[in-house]
Amino acid sequence: MPLCNPYFSERLYDAVLLFAYANSLFDYARNEEQTVSTDRPTRREMDTAFKNAIDFRFRVANEERFRPLYGHFERRHENEADHVEN
């Protein structure tokens, strides 16, 4: 059963996006980069953030319910290969 409530799906997307931006701060915090990237996270970065935000067992047990969230990733974020070309 998918996440039927679009409000919940949007809030979950926002939480994962926040995790993605937090992940991008780690290189800056370790003084490996001079600036923080303000680019929109790629799909791969969003997938990593999703894995950080949601427990593995819960993700696996409810995989079908998160399909709309992956749809948000596909619509709003480009692939890493597309990101490098631009």
VOPAGU-2260 file (C-alpha; in pm, 1 decimal, decimal comma):
REM VOPAGU-2260
SITE   aa  ch    i         X         Y         Z
SITE  MET   A    0       0,0       0,0       0,0
SITE  PRO   A    1     161,9     330,7    -105,9
SITE  LEU   A    2     179,4     639,7     108,3
SITE  CYS   A    3    -171,2     764,1      32,0
SITE  ASN   A    4    -140,1    1093,9     210,0
SITE  PRO   A    5      37,0    1339,8     -24,4
SITE  TYR   A    6     111,2    1569,4     271,2
SITE  PHE   A    7     304,0    1289,2     444,4
SITE  SER   A    8     489,0    1205,1     124,9
SITE  GLU   A    9     594,1    1570,4      82,1
SITE  ARG   A   10     707,7    1599,2     446,0
SITE  LEU   A   11     907,9    1278,8     415,5
SITE  TYR   A   12    1067,6    1416,4      98,0
SITE  ASP   A   13    1155,3    1738,1     285,4
SITE  ALA   A   14    1314,1    1538,2     567,8
SITE  VAL   A   15    1524,2    1334,6     322,8
SITE  LEU   A   16    1627,4    1655,6     142,0
SITE  LEU   A   17    1738,6    1798,4     476,4
SITE  PHE   A   18    1947,0    1484,4     537,1
SITE  ALA   A   19    2103,0    1526,7     191,2
SITE  TYR   A   20    2202,3    1886,1     266,1
SITE  ALA   A   21    2337,7    1781,7     607,2
SITE  ASN   A   22    2544,3    1508,5     438,2
SITE  SER   A   23    2692,7    1770,3     204,9
SITE  LEU   A   24    2823,0    1963,0     506,1
SITE  PHE   A   25    3054,0    1682,4     622,5
SITE  ASP   A   26    3332,3    1751,1     370,2
SITE  TYR   A   27    3320,2    2119,5     463,1
SITE  ALA   A   28    3324,1    2041,3     836,0
SITE  ARG   A   29    3631,0    1821,5     793,1
SITE  ASN   A   30    3805,1    2110,0     610,4
SITE  GLU   A   31    3822,4    1905,4     289,3
SITE  GLU   A   32    3641,6    2175,8      91,5
SITE  GLN   A   33    3649,9    2553,0     117,0
SITE  THR   A   34    3282,6    2607,8      33,7
SITE  VAL   A   35    2956,9    2422,9      74,7
SITE  SER   A   36    2783,5    2323,9    -248,1
SITE  THR   A   37    2448,2    2489,7    -303,7
SITE  ASP   A   38    2363,2    2260,7    -595,4
SITE  ARG   A   39    2051,8    2050,6    -573,5
SITE  PRO   A   40    2140,2    1696,6    -455,7
SITE  THR   A   41    2155,5    1424,3    -720,0
SITE  ARG   A   42    1932,4    1116,7    -712,2
SITE  ARG   A   43    2221,0     916,0    -572,8
SITE  GLU   A   44    2270,9    1165,9    -289,9
SITE  MET   A   45    1897,7    1159,3    -217,7
SITE  ASP   A   46    1902,3     778,9    -210,1
SITE  THR   A   47    2190,4     787,2      39,2
SITE  ALA   A   48    2007,1    1044,7     250,9
SITE  PHE   A   49    1693,2     828,3     243,9
SITE  LYS   A   50    1895,7     532,1     367,1
SITE  ASN   A   51    2032,8     750,1     648,7
SITE  ALA   A   52    1689,1     882,7     744,1
SITE  ILE   A   53    1487,7     559,4     750,9
SITE  ASP   A   54    1582,8     242,0     935,5
SITE  PHE   A   55    1685,0     -46,0     705,0
SITE  ARG   A   56    1435,8    -296,7     843,6
SITE  PHE   A   57    1150,8     -49,6     817,8
SITE  ARG   A   58    1247,7      39,7     458,7
SITE  VAL   A   59    1258,6    -325,0     353,4
SITE  ALA   A   60     932,2    -412,6     528,2
SITE  ASN   A   61     754,0    -115,4     369,0
SITE  GLU   A   62     931,1     -89,6      32,7
SITE  GLU   A   63     608,8     -56,5    -168,4
SITE  ARG   A   64     491,1     230,9      48,0
SITE  PHE   A   65     794,3     441,6     -41,1
SITE  ARG   A   66     752,1     423,2    -420,8
SITE  PRO   A   67     592,2     772,1    -439,2
SITE  LEU   A   68     897,0     910,9    -261,8
SITE  TYR   A   69    1124,9     763,6    -528,2
SITE  GLY   A   70     896,7     929,6    -782,6
SITE  HIS   A   71     975,5    1264,0    -618,5
SITE  PHE   A   72    1347,0    1188,3    -650,0
SITE  GLU   A   73    1313,5    1106,3   -1018,8
SITE  ARG   A   74    1110,5    1418,0   -1098,7
SITE  ARG   A   75    1306,5    1668,0    -891,6
SITE  HIS   A   76    1666,9    1546,9    -905,6
SITE  GLU   A   77    1891,6    1461,6   -1195,6
SITE  ASN   A   78    2113,7    1159,2   -1230,4
SITE  GLU   A   79    2474,5    1203,3   -1131,6
SITE  ALA   A   80    2582,8    1153,2   -1495,4
SITE  ASP   A   81    2351,6    1435,2   -1605,5
SITE  HIS   A   82    2479,1    1648,8   -1318,9
SITE  VAL   A   83    2843,2    1608,5   -1428,0
SITE  GLU   A   84    2769,9    1697,5   -1791,3
SITE  ASN   A   85    2611,0    2033,6   -1698,6
